[in-house]
């Protein structure tokens, strides 16, 4: 009875093991590599699969999802012989499970090692000052080198990102001093530029003011000249008109007598002014005969009129 029970239990265990070896469920975005008698047989994709017990076996299991693999920190020497410590992250994906199984023993470890060596080579071609500025360029170069090398492994390197760049304390101190000096220089330059702009603005304002004043003075002189010219023109016109009317009046009846009377009045008036302003008087020889003087002046006017 005990032997039968043991045989039954043994048979049950054998059935369970057989079912375990035979039925396989592959998760989504995964791939199983099946070997038959030690040789590659097929690749199982997502779903339920039946294998031949004790002949087929799942040798490798791969995820087809994108993987993020941390690249440990390592010391790199820049082109100007400064040692920096750099770490990063590789993003890769298995595209051919068969090659990932048989093309290399451990594609993750190989990718990390290749990323480190490539990074050292790329950083060694760049000066320290440009290491921070050209992170994108470094990432692209590392990805290109890794992707080319990972093709026989059935792996696609999607991208590489530098996580951190550590500098020695002495270099950090020097960079801080350099940046402080640069900021101070920029401040001085900005101040001097401001002062220069202010002086230029003031000089431009003074220049414009001088121009405006000269233009105003020029317009004033032009206006005064035009006013004087107009004044002279009006006086000449009025004088000409007065003389014309005097001439017309002389030619009218009684005009000669009026002119003679007017001349006599002016003669006497001016002679009276001379007597008021001077103690010594010079008397004309014809003072006793004002009529003859007036006649002489009238004759002169008639001669000028003719």
C-alpha positions in Angstrom: 0.0 0.0 0.0 2.8 2.4 0.9 4.6 1.5 -2.4 1.5 2.3 -4.4 1.1 5.6 -2.7 4.6 6.6 -3.3 4.3 5.6 -6.9 1.2 7.7 -7.2 2.9 10.7 -5.6 5.9 10.2 -7.9 3.7 10.0 -10.9 1.8 13.2 -9.8 5.0 15.1 -9.4 6.2 13.9 -12.8 3.0 15.1 -14.3 3.3 18.5 -12.6 6.9 18.9 -13.8 5.9 17.8 -17.3 3.1 20.4 -17.4 5.5 23.0 -16.1 8.0 22.2 -18.8 5.4 21.9 -21.5 3.1 24.9 -21.0 4.6 28.4 -21.1 2.9 31.8 -20.9 4.9 34.7 -22.3 4.0 38.1 -20.9 3.3 41.1 -23.2 6.4 42.9 -24.5 8.5 39.9 -23.7 10.2 37.2 -25.7 11.5 33.7 -24.7 14.3 31.9 -26.5 13.6 28.1 -26.8 16.4 25.6 -27.3 15.8 22.0 -28.5 18.4 19.6 -27.3 20.8 22.5 -26.7 20.3 24.2 -30.0 18.2 27.3 -30.9 14.7 26.3 -31.9 12.4 29.3 -31.9 11.4 32.6 -30.2 8.2 32.7 -28.2 6.3 35.9 -28.4 3.5 37.0 -26.0 0.8 34.4 -25.4 0.4 30.7 -24.4 2.8 28.1 -25.8 3.2 24.3 -25.6 6.8 22.8 -25.6 8.0 19.3 -25.9 8.8 18.1 -22.4 12.4 17.3 -21.6 13.4 18.2 -25.2 12.5 21.9 -25.4 13.6 24.4 -22.8 13.4 28.2 -22.3 17.1 29.2 -22.4 16.7 33.0 -22.3 14.0 35.5 -21.3 14.1 39.1 -22.7 12.0 42.1 -22.2 11.3 44.2 -25.3 10.6 47.3 -23.3 13.0 50.2 -23.2 15.5 49.9 -20.4 17.3 52.6 -18.4 20.7 51.4 -17.3 22.8 53.5 -14.9 26.4 54.0 -16.0 28.6 54.3 -12.9 30.7 57.3 -12.2 34.2 57.4 -13.8 37.1 59.7 -14.1 37.7 61.4 -17.4 40.5 63.7 -18.5 39.6 66.7 -20.7 41.7 68.0 -23.5 43.3 70.6 -21.2 44.3 67.8 -18.7 41.6 68.4 -16.1 40.1 65.4 -14.4 36.4 65.3 -14.1 34.0 62.6 -12.7 31.1 61.8 -15.0 28.1 59.5 -14.7 25.1 58.9 -17.0 22.2 56.8 -18.0 21.8 54.6 -21.1 18.4 54.0 -22.7 18.3 50.8 -24.8 15.9 48.2 -26.2 16.2 44.6 -27.4 15.0 44.5 -31.0 16.3 40.9 -31.8 16.0 38.5 -28.9 18.0 35.8 -30.7 21.0 38.1 -31.2 20.7 39.4 -27.7 20.9 35.8 -26.5 23.7 34.5 -28.7 25.5 37.6 -29.9 27.0 38.5 -26.6 27.1 37.0 -23.1 25.6 40.1 -21.3 24.5 43.0 -23.4 23.8 45.2 -20.4 27.3 44.9 -18.9 28.8 45.3 -22.4 26.8 48.5 -23.0 27.9 50.0 -19.7 31.6 49.2 -20.4 31.3 50.6 -24.0 29.6 53.7 -22.8 32.3 54.4 -20.3 35.2 53.9 -22.8 33.4 56.0 -25.4 32.7 58.8 -22.9 36.3 58.9 -21.9 37.4 59.2 -25.5 34.8 62.0 -26.3 35.6 64.0 -23.2 39.3 63.8 -23.9 38.7 65.8 -27.1 36.9 68.7 -25.4 38.3 71.5 -23.2 36.8 71.8 -19.7 35.0 75.1 -20.5 33.1 73.4 -23.3 32.3 70.2 -21.4 29.3 71.8 -19.8 28.2 73.6 -23.0 28.4 70.6 -25.3 26.6 68.0 -23.2 24.2 67.4 -26.1 27.1 66.8 -28.5 28.7 64.4 -26.1 25.4 62.5 -25.7 25.0 62.2 -29.5 28.5 60.9 -30.0 28.2 58.3 -27.3 24.9 57.1 -28.7 26.3 56.8 -32.2 29.3 54.8 -31.0 27.1 52.5 -28.8 24.4 51.9 -31.4 27.0 51.0 -34.0 28.7 48.5 -31.7 25.4 47.1 -30.3 23.9 46.1 -33.7 25.4 42.5 -33.6 23.9 42.2 -30.1 20.3 42.8 -31.3 20.1 45.9 -29.1 19.1 49.4 -30.2 20.7 52.2 -28.2 18.1 55.0 -28.1 19.9 57.7 -26.1 22.5 58.5 -23.5 22.2 61.3 -21.0 25.0 62.7 -18.8 23.6 62.8 -15.3 26.3 64.7 -13.5 29.8 66.2 -14.0 31.9 66.6 -10.8 34.9 68.9 -10.8 37.8 69.0 -8.3 37.5 71.5 -5.5 40.4 73.6 -6.8 38.9 73.8 -10.3 35.5 74.8 -8.8 37.2 77.6 -6.8 39.0 78.8 -9.9 35.8 78.7 -11.9 34.0 80.7 -9.3 36.7 83.3 -9.2 36.6 83.5 -13.0 32.9 83.9 -13.1 33.0 86.5 -10.4 35.6 88.4 -12.3 33.6 88.1 -15.5 30.5 89.4 -13.7 32.4 92.4 -12.3 33.9 93.1 -15.8 30.4 93.0 -17.3 29.2 95.4 -14.6 32.0 97.8 -15.3 31.4 97.6 -19.0 27.7 98.1 -18.5 28.3 101.1 -16.3 30.8 102.6 -18.8 28.4 102.0 -21.6 25.7 103.7 -19.7 27.9 106.7 -18.9 28.9 106.9 -22.6 25.3 106.8 -23.7 24.4 109.5 -21.2 27.2 111.8 -22.4 26.2 111.1 -26.0 22.6 112.0 -25.2 23.7 115.2 -23.4 26.0 116.3 -26.2 23.3 115.5 -28.8 20.8 117.5 -26.8 23.2 120.5 -26.5 23.9 120.2 -30.2 20.2 120.2 -31.1 19.7 123.1 -28.7 22.4 125.1 -30.4 21.0 124.3 -33.8 17.5 125.3 -32.7 18.9 128.6 -31.2 20.8 129.4 -34.4 17.8 128.6 -36.5 15.6 130.8 -34.3 18.2 133.6 -34.5 18.4 133.2 -38.2 14.6 133.4 -38.5 14.6 136.5 -36.3 17.2 138.3 -38.4 15.3 137.3 -41.6 12.1 138.5 -40.1 13.7 141.8 -39.0 15.3 142.3 -42.4 12.0 141.6 -44.1 10.3 144.0 -41.7 12.8 146.8 -42.3 12.6 146.2 -46.1 8.9 146.4 -45.9 9.1 149.5 -43.8 11.5 151.2 -46.3 9.2 150.1 -49.1 6.2 151.5 -47.4 8.0 154.8 -46.5 9.3 155.1 -50.1 5.8 154.4 -51.4 4.3 157.0 -49.1 7.0 159.5 -49.9 6.5 159.0 -53.6 2.7 159.3 -53.2 3.1 162.5 -51.1 5.5 164.0 -53.7 3.0 163.0 -56.5 0.2 164.7 -54.7 2.3 167.8 -53.9 3.2 168.0 -57.6 -0.5 167.7 -58.5 -1.4 170.3 -56.0 1.3 172.8 -57.4 -0.2 172.4 -60.8 -3.7 173.3 -59.7 -5.0 176.9 -59.4 -3.4 178.7 -56.5 -0.9 175.9 -56.0 2.2 178.2 -56.6 1.0 180.7 -54.0 0.3 177.9 -51.5 3.8 176.5 -52.0 5.4 179.9 -51.5 3.4 180.4 -48.3 4.4 177.0 -47.1 8.1 177.6 -47.8 7.9 180.9 -46.0 6.3 179.4 -43.0 9.0 176.6 -42.8 11.7 179.2 -43.3 10.5 181.3 -40.4 9.9 178.2 -38.2 13.4 176.8 -38.7 15.0 180.2 -38.2 13.1 180.5 -34.9 14.4 177.1 -33.7 17.9 178.3 -34.5 17.5 181.3 -32.4 16.2 179.2 -29.4 19.1 176.7 -29.3 22.2 179.0 -29.9 23.5 182.1 -28.1 25.3 183.2 -31.2 23.2 183.8 -34.2 24.3 183.9 -37.8 21.9 185.9 -39.9 21.5 185.3 -43.6 22.2 188.2 -45.9 18.6 188.0 -47.3 16.9 188.1 -43.8 15.6 191.6 -44.6 14.0 190.3 -47.7 12.2 187.1 -46.9 10.1 187.4 -50.0 13.1 187.2 -52.3 14.4 184.1 -50.4 11.0 182.4 -50.7 10.9 183.3 -54.4 14.3 181.8 -55.0 13.2 178.6 -53.3 10.0 178.5 -55.3 11.9 179.0 -58.5 14.2 176.1 -57.6 11.1 173.8 -57.0 9.7 174.9 -60.4 13.0 174.1 -62.1 13.2 170.7 -60.4 9.5 170.0 -61.5 10.3 170.8 -65.1 
